[in-house]
Amino acid sequence: MNYFSTNFTLGILGGGQLGKMMLYETRKWDIRTSVLDPSAEAPCRISADTFEQGDLMDFETVYNFGKKVDVLTFEIEGVNIEALEKLESEGIKVYPSAATLRNIQDKGVQKQFYKDHQIPTSPFKVFKDKNDLNEAIVRKELHFPFVWKSCTGGYDGKGVSIIRAAEDVIPLSEGACIAEKLIPFKNELAVIVARNPSGEVTTYPVVEMEFHPEANQVEYVICPARIDEAVAAKARAVATKVSEAFKHVGLLAVEMFQTEDDEILVNEVAPRPHNSGHYSIEASYTNQFEQQIRAILDLPLGNTDSKVGGIMVNLVGAEGHTGPVVYKNIEKILKMEGVTPHIYGKKETRPFRKMGHVTIVNKDLSKARKIAEEVKKTIEVISQ
């Protein structure tokens, strides 16, 4: 099939920043796109050939949208799986598949998937609701501290809490959840795996993630991770095993813990471009968004090597600021060496909302890290 400069249409469910950055690549190759998102002000709106506003969890909306495209993908996991299954049965190519998404969308199902496939992960129990969790605490089946995760609806640090005492359960949301053993670890790592329908597979270098202690959001992504080569090789091998188990097509971001004993445990995955791969836009031979397009269209996968060391800094809304966004001191960071800001196009800021990111590239990774810290201190995402 000729994808380039034709009527072939790639459909994208979700019109946020990941979709917007994917559209950079479709524009580069003149691939026609259609995007569905619930927001009239979605970042993708200005770049897609066709934009539709609608509920991603509504069967009819997703099904009717999907019937009008040739290949369908998504930039967010919260989409109607039954509609994807119906489209697949009618010959529409959906990548990653509905079957892959079914094993990932619910974190309880995802954790059980790891257990069933002998993929190393932290010990866990799944509970049908908060009452079920409380009963387990009373019966002393759980030991403090442990990590609580909502099975559905969590994102950007939401839906995850460390439970140190029984009263910490009170503010948690209702619904199905997981209790995981709290694992002491040296580093939080991630590997992005790319796979196309022909079975070609490649992995990006291991990245190291530094998290905000309160918001549980990634603050810095560092590539390459500052770890031993043996640990990096083990992480890429585990990520590849996870990819093989899910049989996904497209990108799979595998988040992992490096334990004190240098074991690798899988935390969770995302079947799409991921925050941990944003550095690749400036630092890699093939950035993750181009790779996503290559993979789902069954084109040859690109070189995942880095051209230079890269660090990504998330730009999130400052605490105490809600309203029309202002990027204070952005002109100051533009003067810094190797600095490239990416603004996502969200008009309204709120505390810890992802509003953009900044990439810092440098042959000297330690120097890049210092510049990244200066960027973090300098730019502020505030409201008018």
C-alpha positions as CSV (number, residue, x, y, z in Angstrom):
1,M,0.0,0.0,0.0
2,N,1.2,3.5,-0.8
3,Y,0.9,5.5,2.4
4,F,2.6,8.7,1.1
5,S,0.7,11.6,-0.6
6,T,-2.4,9.4,-1.1
7,N,-5.9,9.1,0.3
8,F,-4.7,6.4,2.8
9,T,-5.8,7.5,6.2
10,L,-4.2,6.8,9.6
11,G,-6.7,7.2,12.4
12,I,-5.5,8.2,15.9
13,L,-7.7,7.8,19.0
14,G,-6.7,10.6,21.4
15,G,-5.6,14.1,20.4
16,G,-3.2,15.0,23.2
17,Q,0.5,15.9,23.1
18,L,1.5,12.3,22.1
19,G,-0.7,12.5,19.1
20,K,0.5,16.0,18.3
21,M,4.1,14.8,18.3
22,M,3.1,11.8,16.1
23,L,1.6,14.2,13.6
24,Y,5.0,15.9,13.3
25,E,6.1,12.7,11.6
26,T,3.0,12.1,9.5
27,R,3.3,15.7,8.2
28,K,7.0,15.0,7.3
29,W,5.9,12.1,5.2
30,D,2.6,13.5,4.0
31,I,0.5,10.8,5.5
32,R,-3.2,11.7,5.8
33,T,-4.5,11.6,9.4
34,S,-7.8,11.7,11.2
35,V,-8.0,12.3,15.0
36,L,-10.8,11.7,17.6
37,D,-10.7,13.4,21.0
38,P,-13.3,14.6,23.5
39,S,-11.8,18.1,23.8
40,A,-12.6,20.8,21.2
41,E,-9.2,22.3,22.1
42,A,-7.1,19.1,21.8
43,P,-3.5,19.8,20.8
44,C,-3.9,17.6,17.7
45,R,-6.6,19.7,16.2
46,I,-4.3,22.1,14.4
47,S,-2.3,19.4,12.7
48,A,-4.6,16.6,11.7
49,D,-6.2,16.5,8.3
50,T,-9.5,15.7,9.9
51,F,-10.5,16.2,13.5
52,E,-13.6,14.8,15.2
53,Q,-14.8,15.6,18.8
54,G,-16.2,12.6,20.6
55,D,-16.1,10.2,23.6
56,L,-13.2,7.7,23.3
57,M,-15.1,5.3,25.6
58,D,-18.3,5.3,23.6
59,F,-18.7,2.3,21.4
60,E,-20.6,3.9,18.5
61,T,-18.3,7.0,18.4
62,V,-15.1,4.9,18.3
63,Y,-16.6,2.3,15.9
64,N,-18.0,4.9,13.4
65,F,-14.7,6.8,13.5
66,G,-12.7,3.7,12.9
67,K,-14.7,2.6,9.9
68,K,-13.5,5.7,8.0
69,V,-9.7,5.0,8.4
70,D,-7.4,2.4,7.0
71,V,-5.2,1.8,10.0
72,L,-6.2,2.8,13.6
73,T,-3.9,3.5,16.5
74,F,-4.3,5.3,19.9
75,E,-2.2,7.6,22.0
76,I,-4.1,6.8,25.2
77,E,-5.2,3.5,26.7
78,G,-8.7,4.8,27.8
79,V,-10.6,3.8,24.6
80,N,-13.5,1.4,24.0
81,I,-12.0,-2.0,23.4
82,E,-15.3,-3.6,22.2
83,A,-15.3,-1.1,19.3
84,L,-11.7,-2.0,18.4
85,E,-12.6,-5.7,18.4
86,K,-15.6,-5.0,16.1
87,L,-13.4,-3.0,13.7
88,E,-10.8,-5.8,13.6
89,S,-13.5,-8.3,12.8
90,E,-14.5,-6.2,9.8
91,G,-10.9,-5.9,8.5
92,I,-9.7,-2.6,9.9
93,K,-6.1,-2.9,11.1
94,V,-5.8,-1.8,14.7
95,Y,-2.3,-1.5,16.2
96,P,-1.7,-2.2,18.9
97,S,-4.5,-4.8,18.8
98,A,-7.6,-4.9,21.0
99,A,-6.2,-8.2,22.5
100,T,-3.0,-6.4,23.5
101,L,-4.9,-3.5,25.0
102,R,-7.2,-5.9,27.0
103,N,-4.1,-7.2,28.8
104,I,-2.8,-3.7,29.6
105,Q,-5.8,-1.4,30.2
106,D,-6.6,-2.9,33.6
107,K,-3.6,-2.9,35.9
108,G,-4.8,-5.9,37.8
109,V,-5.1,-7.9,34.6
110,Q,-1.7,-6.5,33.5
111,K,0.0,-7.7,36.8
112,Q,-1.6,-11.2,36.5
113,F,-0.3,-11.3,32.9
114,Y,3.3,-10.9,34.1
115,K,2.8,-13.7,36.7
116,D,1.3,-16.0,34.1
117,H,4.2,-15.4,31.6
118,Q,7.0,-15.7,34.2
119,I,7.9,-12.0,33.8
120,P,9.6,-10.7,37.0
121,T,7.4,-8.2,38.9
122,S,6.8,-7.2,42.5
123,P,4.5,-9.5,44.6
124,F,0.9,-8.2,44.5
125,K,-2.8,-8.9,45.3
126,V,-5.8,-7.7,43.5
127,F,-8.9,-6.4,45.4
128,K,-12.4,-5.9,44.0
129,D,-12.9,-2.6,46.0
130,K,-11.7,-0.6,48.9
131,N,-13.8,-2.6,51.4
132,D,-12.1,-5.8,50.2
133,L,-8.7,-4.1,50.7
134,N,-9.7,-2.9,54.2
135,E,-10.7,-6.4,55.2
136,A,-7.4,-7.8,54.1
137,I,-5.6,-5.2,56.3
138,V,-7.8,-6.2,59.3
139,R,-7.0,-9.8,58.7
140,K,-3.3,-8.8,58.5
141,E,-2.9,-10.3,55.0
142,L,-1.1,-7.1,54.0
143,H,1.9,-5.6,55.7
144,F,2.7,-1.9,55.8
145,P,4.1,-0.2,53.9
146,F,2.7,-1.3,50.5
147,V,1.9,0.4,47.2
148,W,-1.8,0.9,46.3
149,K,-2.7,1.3,42.6
150,S,-6.1,1.8,41.1
151,C,-6.8,-0.8,38.4
152,T,-8.2,1.7,36.0
153,G,-8.0,5.5,35.4
154,G,-4.6,6.2,36.8
155,Y,-2.2,8.5,34.9
156,D,0.6,11.0,35.6
157,G,1.1,9.9,39.2
158,K,-2.7,9.7,39.9
159,G,-4.0,6.4,41.2
160,V,-0.9,5.4,43.0
161,S,-0.1,5.9,46.7
162,I,2.2,4.4,49.3
163,I,0.1,3.1,52.2
164,R,2.0,3.3,55.5
165,A,-1.0,3.0,57.9
166,A,-4.7,2.0,57.9
167,E,-5.8,5.6,57.9
168,D,-4.0,6.2,54.6
169,V,-6.7,4.1,52.9
170,I,-9.5,6.6,53.8
171,P,-8.9,9.1,50.9
172,L,-8.3,6.4,48.2
173,S,-10.8,6.0,45.4
174,E,-13.4,3.2,45.3
175,G,-13.2,0.4,42.8
176,A,-10.8,-2.4,41.9
177,C,-7.2,-1.9,43.1
178,I,-3.9,-3.6,43.6
179,A,-1.7,-3.8,46.7
180,E,2.0,-4.3,45.7
181,K,4.9,-5.1,47.9
182,L,7.1,-1.9,48.3
183,I,10.4,-2.8,46.7
184,P,13.6,-1.1,47.7
185,F,15.3,-0.1,44.5
186,K,18.3,1.7,43.1
187,N,16.8,3.1,40.0
188,E,13.6,3.4,38.0
189,L,14.4,2.5,34.4
190,A,12.5,2.3,31.1
191,V,13.0,0.6,27.8
192,I,10.9,1.3,24.7
193,V,10.5,-1.7,22.4
194,A,9.3,-1.3,18.8
195,R,7.7,-4.2,16.8
196,N,6.1,-4.2,13.4
197,P,3.6,-6.8,12.0
198,S,6.4,-8.6,10.1
199,G,8.0,-9.4,13.4
200,E,11.0,-7.0,13.3
201,V,11.9,-5.9,16.8
202,T,14.3,-3.3,18.2
203,T,14.8,-1.7,21.6
204,Y,15.9,1.8,22.5
205,P,18.7,2.4,25.1
206,V,17.8,2.1,28.7
207,V,16.7,5.4,30.3
208,E,16.8,6.4,33.9
209,M,13.9,8.2,35.4
210,E,13.9,10.6,38.4
211,F,10.5,11.3,40.0
212,H,8.9,14.2,41.8
213,P,8.6,12.9,45.4
214,E,5.1,14.4,46.0
215,A,3.4,14.2,42.6
216,N,4.9,10.8,41.6
217,Q,5.6,12.2,38.2
218,V,8.8,11.9,36.1
219,E,10.9,15.1,36.5
220,Y,13.9,14.0,34.5
221,V,14.6,11.2,31.9
222,I,18.3,10.5,31.4
223,C,19.6,8.7,28.4
224,P,21.7,6.6,28.6
225,A,20.9,5.4,32.1
226,R,23.9,5.7,34.5
227,I,24.0,2.0,35.2
228,D,26.4,-0.9,34.5
229,E,26.3,-2.4,31.0
230,A,25.3,-5.8,32.4
231,V,22.3,-4.3,34.1
232,A,21.4,-2.4,30.9
233,A,21.6,-5.6,28.9
234,K,19.4,-7.4,31.4
235,A,16.8,-4.6,31.2
236,R,16.7,-4.7,27.4
237,A,16.3,-8.5,27.5
238,V,13.4,-8.3,30.0
239,A,11.7,-5.6,27.9
240,T,12.0,-7.8,24.8
241,K,10.5,-10.7,26.7
242,V,7.6,-8.5,27.8
243,S,7.1,-7.4,24.1
244,E,7.1,-11.0,22.9
245,A,4.5,-11.9,25.5
246,F,2.1,-9.1,24.6
247,K,2.7,-9.7,20.9
248,H,2.1,-5.9,20.4
249,V,2.6,-4.0,17.2
250,G,3.9,-0.4,17.6
251,L,5.7,0.8,20.6
252,L,5.7,-0.7,24.1
253,A,7.3,1.4,26.9
254,V,8.4,-1.0,29.7
255,E,8.9,0.7,33.1
256,M,11.1,-1.2,35.5
257,F,12.8,-1.2,38.9
258,Q,16.5,-2.0,39.3
259,T,16.6,-3.6,42.8
260,E,19.4,-3.3,45.4
261,D,20.6,-6.7,44.1
262,D,20.6,-5.5,40.5
263,E,17.5,-7.6,39.6
264,I,15.0,-6.1,37.1
265,L,11.3,-6.1,38.0
266,V,8.7,-4.9,35.6
267,N,6.5,-2.1,37.0
268,E,4.0,-1.4,34.2
269,V,3.8,-0.9,30.5
270,A,2.3,1.6,28.0
271,P,1.5,0.4,24.5
272,R,2.3,3.8,22.8
273,P,4.9,6.5,22.6
274,H,5.8,7.4,26.2
275,N,7.2,10.2,28.3
276,S,10.4,8.2,28.8
277,G,11.1,8.5,25.0
278,H,10.6,12.2,24.4
279,Y,14.4,12.7,24.6
280,S,14.6,10.8,21.3
281,I,13.3,13.7,19.3
282,E,16.6,15.5,19.6
283,A,19.0,12.8,20.7
284,S,18.2,9.7,18.6
285,Y,18.7,8.7,15.0
286,T,15.0,7.7,14.9
287,N,12.7,9.4,17.4
288,Q,10.0,7.3,19.0
289,F,7.2,9.0,17.1
290,E,8.7,8.3,13.7
291,Q,9.3,4.7,15.0
292,Q,5.6,4.4,15.9
293,I,4.6,5.3,12.4
294,R,7.2,2.9,10.9
295,A,6.0,0.1,13.2
296,I,2.2,0.3,12.7
297,L,2.6,0.7,8.9
298,D,4.9,-2.3,8.7
299,L,7.8,-0.2,7.4
300,P,11.4,-1.0,8.2
301,L,12.2,0.0,11.8
302,G,14.7,2.8,12.2
303,N,18.0,3.0,14.1
304,T,17.4,3.4,17.8
305,D,20.9,4.5,18.8
306,S,21.5,7.9,20.4
307,K,23.5,10.5,18.5
308,V,24.3,12.3,21.7
309,G,23.4,12.2,25.4
310,G,19.9,13.4,26.1
311,I,18.0,14.5,29.2
312,M,14.3,15.4,29.2
313,V,12.7,17.7,31.8
314,N,8.9,17.7,32.1
315,L,7.2,21.1,32.2
316,V,4.2,20.8,34.6
317,G,1.8,23.4,36.0
318,A,3.2,25.1,39.1
319,E,1.4,24.6,42.4
320,G,-1.1,27.4,43.2
321,H,-1.7,28.2,39.5
322,T,-4.9,27.4,37.6
323,G,-6.0,29.3,34.5
324,P,-4.6,30.6,31.2
325,V,-1.0,29.5,30.9
326,V,2.2,31.6,30.9
327,Y,5.6,30.1,30.3
328,K,7.7,32.4,32.5
329,N,11.4,32.7,31.6
330,I,11.2,30.6,28.5
331,E,13.5,33.1,26.7
332,K,16.1,32.5,29.3
333,I,16.3,28.7,28.8
334,L,16.4,29.3,25.0
335,K,19.8,30.9,25.6
336,M,21.2,27.7,27.2
337,E,23.4,25.3,25.3
338,G,21.6,22.3,23.7
339,V,18.1,23.2,25.0
340,T,14.9,22.7,23.0
341,P,11.5,23.3,24.6
342,H,8.3,21.6,23.4
343,I,5.0,23.3,24.2
344,Y,2.0,21.0,24.0
345,G,-0.6,23.6,23.2
346,K,-2.8,23.2,26.3
347,K,-4.3,26.7,26.9
348,E,-5.1,26.1,30.6
349,T,-2.7,25.1,33.3
350,R,-3.3,23.5,36.7
351,P,-0.9,22.1,39.3
352,F,1.2,19.2,38.0
353,R,-0.6,19.1,34.6
354,K,1.9,18.2,31.8
355,M,2.2,21.3,29.7
356,G,5.4,20.6,27.8
357,H,8.9,19.2,28.0
358,V,12.4,20.4,27.4
359,T,15.2,18.3,25.9
360,I,18.9,19.0,26.7
361,V,21.5,17.4,24.5
362,N,25.3,17.3,25.2
363,K,28.1,14.9,24.5
364,D,28.9,15.1,28.3
365,L,25.9,13.6,30.1
366,S,26.9,15.1,33.4
367,K,27.0,18.6,31.9
368,A,23.6,18.0,30.3
369,R,22.2,17.0,33.8
370,K,23.5,20.3,35.3
371,I,21.9,22.3,32.5
372,A,18.7,20.3,33.0
373,E,18.6,21.3,36.6
374,E,19.1,24.9,35.7
375,V,16.2,24.6,33.2
376,K,14.0,23.2,35.9
377,K,14.9,26.1,38.3
378,T,14.5,28.8,35.6
379,I,11.3,28.1,33.7
380,E,7.9,28.3,35.4
381,V,4.5,27.2,34.1
382,I,2.1,29.7,35.8
383,S,-1.3,31.2,35.1
384,Q,-2.0,34.8,34.1
